[in-house]
């Protein structure tokens, strides 16, 4: 059965182009389009699509507000389009907090210059999030009633985006409850490093895990999240504001220390050495993921033997499996997020199927178990 998609964007060119790309895939059906957030809500309720592609800047109602309403009234996987800027990253992270599943950079030049690459990436994203776990979608307090207002215009005659109030995100967004996994509580050990790898659904998952850690958390932490270069600095800043531990985007030469989480920079690779130093390397074009969980996990296995606690959270694909295999061979511990709480049960499933998981925990239990294992 074809994946039904609703395309939402105030740009006629972008709506048509996205619709053409998706419609060229015989397993995808564009069932409707919308030009603003209010139309998106109405169409989502009426058409019941499997996936919604959503722009942020639109008249009458912006994309983030629309996502919040949709998740409240008819939870549907949403793929956001984002600009590759620091502000675009902040907006995209707001959208993920609101309940969007994933995002793609909105780059008009790439659409005209690399149509086949864009088509492949967009269709792959739509297929992957159509299989996402709807139980994990955002469940928020009822939003205010939708009220249409006259759209202001810019000096170019194009409707201006509606202003958005951005309150500070809550440390732990409320989501639908998921059944807990049944692995026993961990035993305490003097770990020299906690390494966490994730992809689709990861920004919110990391937020929920790290906000549970106390300021005196005794182990250094490295984070590997599949994310573009323009996004990781903004994401690290967000986590740092929300968490009691410190979080920063990793730089070459940074030193691991307790209570500090270092986020691998987008577009590059991060390794750790036995002296506790971070090495940042250029992204290798031969690798699908930049940053790559396998590379960081593998370096940790070489440097710290059996003193690593590695955690694999929600994400598409199998990145982290081979690095976890090296860690396991060295005697380190591997945890996987359970299927019920994953947005995409890909990366954790690869760990479980390879019989590498020492424990399987629900997302809401991982933070407290990290405290139990390390404090």
Protein Blocks (a to p, Z undefined) as FASTA:
>chain_A
ZZddddddfbfklmmmmmmmmmmpmkbccfbdcfbfklmmmmmmmnopabdcddfbdghi
afklmmmmmmmmogcdddddddddfklmmmmmmmmmnopabdcdddfklmmmmmmlmmmm
mmmmmmmmmmpcfklpccdddddddddddddddfkopacddddddddddfbdcddddddd
fbdcddddddfbdcddddehklmmmmmmmmmpcfklcbdcdddddddfklmmmmmmmmmm
mpmbdcddddehiacdehiacdddehiacdddfkopacdddddfkbmbdcdfklmmmmmm
mmnommcccdddedehjehjlmmmmmmmnopacddddfklpmblcklmmmmmnopafbdc
dfklmmmmmmmmmZZ
